[in-house]
Structures are given as C-alpha cells and as structure tokens.
Amino acid sequence: MGLGGGGGGGRNRHTLTPSQLSLVVSCIFCSLSVSHGLGKHVEFVAPDHVAIVGFTWQWTGTFAILAATLSKTSFAVTLLRVLDGSSLRVLLWFIIVTMNVAMSLNAIFGWVRCTPVEKTWNISTPGTCWTPGIYAQYGMFAGGKLLSPAPTRGQR
C-alpha cells in the first residue's frame, strides 16, 4: 500500500510525506524545548534558557501547523480522486485553497505578532505585541474551531 495509499499511484504522497516529516521536525523542536525547561514553572527555568524555550517552541508550532496543513491537503487530494467529474470538485478546491491560505497565515502570524520579531520568543526584548488573545482567536479560526460544535456540559 505504501505512503500514498492504494491504487491511485500515490498522488497524495507529495503532501503526505512532507506532512509526516514536518510532524517529526515539530516533535524534535518540542523535545528541545522540554530539555531546556518547557513545562516547568518559569521560576525553575534557568534565565538564559527562557528565550531558547520560546524560540524552539515557535518552531514547534510552525512545523505543527505545516504538518496539519499538508495532512489536510493530502486527504483533500484523495477526495478529489473520488469526486472525479463531480461538481463538488469546485467546492473542494475552494476549501483546499482557503484552508491553505488561512493556515499559512496562522504560521506567519506566529512569527510577526511582535515588533521586533525577537520579542515573540524573548519577553525581555523591548517592543510591542498584538493584543493578547488575537493570535489565539485567529488560530482557532484557521484550525476550524469556529466551524466545530462547542462542547456541552459533561463533554471534555
């Protein structure tokens, strides 16, 4: 069967394999962040490691967004094969393009939400950042959270 799935010549391999590699890179950066103190209370992180944790965590997020985007695109390419000749292909192409633009902007916004950019991962750098919550709200939008039903009482 292989990475590209069965029968279709592995056409989605061009997005699935980079997605998997991006996930591995994201995990490597996550491990680096943890090894420098991510997960500990800030008072237990060496002061010279705080910026390193922030910087490696930025890369973790960037590659995680890339992995999710490529994985969703890979699945959509599979659907395009199933919908061969269908009028739903136009809608699916719209979804693919819109999702890729929204998720790419999410990755970019993660880096440019502060001026200078270094302030994004190093809070001791003088500068300004977006109002807290704006980036998180956009991330939920880009990831499709606004289209998902809200959990009700008793759900986790």
Secondary structure, DSSP 8 states (H G I E B T S, - for coil): --TT-SSSTTTTHHHHHHHHHHHHHHHHHHHHHHHTTTTS-GGGS-HHHHHHHHHHHHHHHHHHHHHHHHHHHHHHHHHHHHTTT-THHHHHHHHHHHHHHHHHHHHHHHHHSEESGGGGT-TTS--EE--TTHHHHHHHHHTTGGGS----TT--
